[in-house]
Amino acid sequence: MTLSDFNQEIYILITTEVDKKNASKLAHLLLKEKLIPCVSFKDIESTFWWKGNITQSKEVQLMIKCKKENINIVCNKISLWHSYELPEIIYFRVSANKNYYDWVNSI
């Protein structure tokens, strides 16, 4: 494969959950509604400001793959279903190869 093979646009959304149980629940809700084709999980440790204090916490990061047409509804569903008062929801466009793009868009 060459760089020119990666000219198909998909989105990656990142959010964190308090634990694997909540991360899995959120992922399954999105998958069940066929809004996304795939979620990857990673155990992380975060340090952040919260309510005037520096806080450190173990979390589970979700890397959610999404087609362009579903990005807004997926962000809204994450906000609705998330266990945090203020969930991290960030996303960015990425380039994928044609076969992966076709799979993401087949869901």
Long-range contacts (C-beta under 8 A, 24 or more apart in sequence): 1-97, 5-97, 5-98, 6-95, 6-96, 6-97, 7-95, 8-95, 8-96, 8-97, 8-98, 8-100, 8-101, 8-102, 9-68, 9-93, 9-94, 9-95, 9-96, 9-101, 10-65, 10-66, 10-67, 10-68, 10-93, 10-94, 10-96, 10-100, 10-101, 10-104, 10-105, 11-65, 11-66, 11-67, 11-68, 11-71, 11-91, 11-92, 11-93, 11-94, 12-63, 12-64, 12-65, 12-66, 12-91, 12-92, 12-94, 13-62, 13-63, 13-64, 13-66, 13-71, 13-74, 13-75, 13-78, 13-89, 13-90, 13-91, 14-61, 14-62, 14-63, 14-64, 14-88, 14-89, 14-90, 14-91, 15-61, 15-62, 15-64, 15-78, 15-82, 15-87, 15-88, 15-89, 15-90, 16-44, 16-46, 16-59, 16-60, 16-61, 16-62, 16-84, 16-87, 16-88, 17-59, 17-60, 17-62, 17-82, 17-83, 17-84, 18-57, 18-59, 18-60, 18-83, 18-84, 19-59, 19-60, 20-60, 22-60, 22-83, 23-60, 23-62, 25-81, 26-62, 26-78, 26-81, 26-82, 26-83, 27-62, 27-64, 29-77, 29-81, 30-64, 30-74, 30-77, 30-78, 33-77, 34-107, 35-66, 35-70, 35-73, 35-74, 35-77, 36-64, 36-65, 36-66, 36-70, 36-74, 36-107, 37-65, 37-103, 37-104, 37-106, 37-107, 38-64, 38-65, 38-104, 39-63, 39-64, 39-65, 65-104, 66-91, 66-104, 67-104, 67-105, 67-107
